[in-house]
């Protein structure tokens, strides 16, 4: 009871910006860089294979559509592989070293992309993208590990949203600027030079100013450090026998926990719908509505501008609800996850019935669908830390690994269903499937989801054999 009163006093006294906000700001730019490096090829490959119409002063490669699809998907082959190991490594060695090394290597490899294309063709570029995916597999698990150390429970949703909104910001910047860069005198190679260079700059800044936890940070005030430690102490077992990094990972408990299993489902269905939209909506716009959304960089990035903006709107609403103690954490998670999945479910169904002469309405529905997805940052996306602050990075690695397998499968299923890209009935089936996933996934999350620290967050230490038990017992 005394601890609770002290925690409340510290939360009420704390105001203004602290070192934890600087760390979240650095994570925001880490995710901005990560997504810029991830999506830059999707725009650059157009100029690389059609330099004559974009900028004839730079090399052109005669790559088929199949080859281009292979290049764009190769990143995720490596990305999925390192998700779970990255969570374990981030817990053992710290989130800072993992995210720093992963993005630094990825940035350098990105700069080398034009050279690899020239000397090794698409095969070497494909191999390069696989390695980049392996490097970026550390990003989400490491970010969750760092957030679990820095974010007080009441600020978790707000700080987490601020950090993860970098995903959209990086996408927006790349989609809006890559076409301009490719057509400029510096040409398409500069897309990779600039994005990779920015990543290298971030790496240097983060090396000097980043910290994996308050304990590692030299510039944090004693007051802020005490605020974070005391508010987090109320969530965990004070009798924990070992340091966090030495706790045995309770794998069996993870996969027998209904709360974690529905978290996997929620993350997976979100990725199914999100990547269905990201990869297939341009084709739908072009073939059904006669509107090529990719031909306009601003229009192409508009849905992500909406998601970026709406994530802060939802974050503000969540902060107000938490500050006034209007709803519990679990209610907040389920409310915002429902906004982020069930409202897009309705708009997806509506999108399936839009006529060819209503293309403006289709763009509005698309922006609304993706924009509402921003609410999931305050839903399932922060639930890993709620369930287990000690293993948040490992949990994120598991759910993100499974979810990105869904991201790979979803476009393949669309290709199987849509045999005639000009048939609206076939596209309607695609939207209905995505809407169905949203319905089922969030329903399970609402029924079985939890937001309290689970018992397996503090697994018992494994007994060790003592060679001199008699001697010890005498004292």
Secondary structure by P-SEA (a helix, b strand, c coil): caaaaaaaaaaaacccccaaaaaaaaaaaaaaaaaaaacaaaaaaaaaaccccccccbbbbbccaaaaaaaaaaaaaaaaaaaaaaaaaaaaacaaaaaaaaaaaaaaaaaaaaaaaacccaaaaaaaaaaaaaaacaaaaaaaaaaaacccccaaaaaaaaaaaaaaaaaaaaaacaaaaaaccccaaaaaaaaaaaaaaaaaaaaccccccccccccccaaaaaaaaaaaaacccccccccccccccaaaaaaacaaaaaaaaaaaaaaaaaaaaaccaaaaaaacccccccccccccaaaaaaaaaaaaaaaaaaaaaaaaccccaaaaaaaaaaaacaaaaaaaaaaaaccccaaaaaaaaaaaaaaacccccccccccccccccccaaaaaaaaaaaaaaaaaaaaaaaaaaccccccaaaaaaaaaaaaaaaaaaaaaaaacccccccccccccccbbbbccaaaaaac
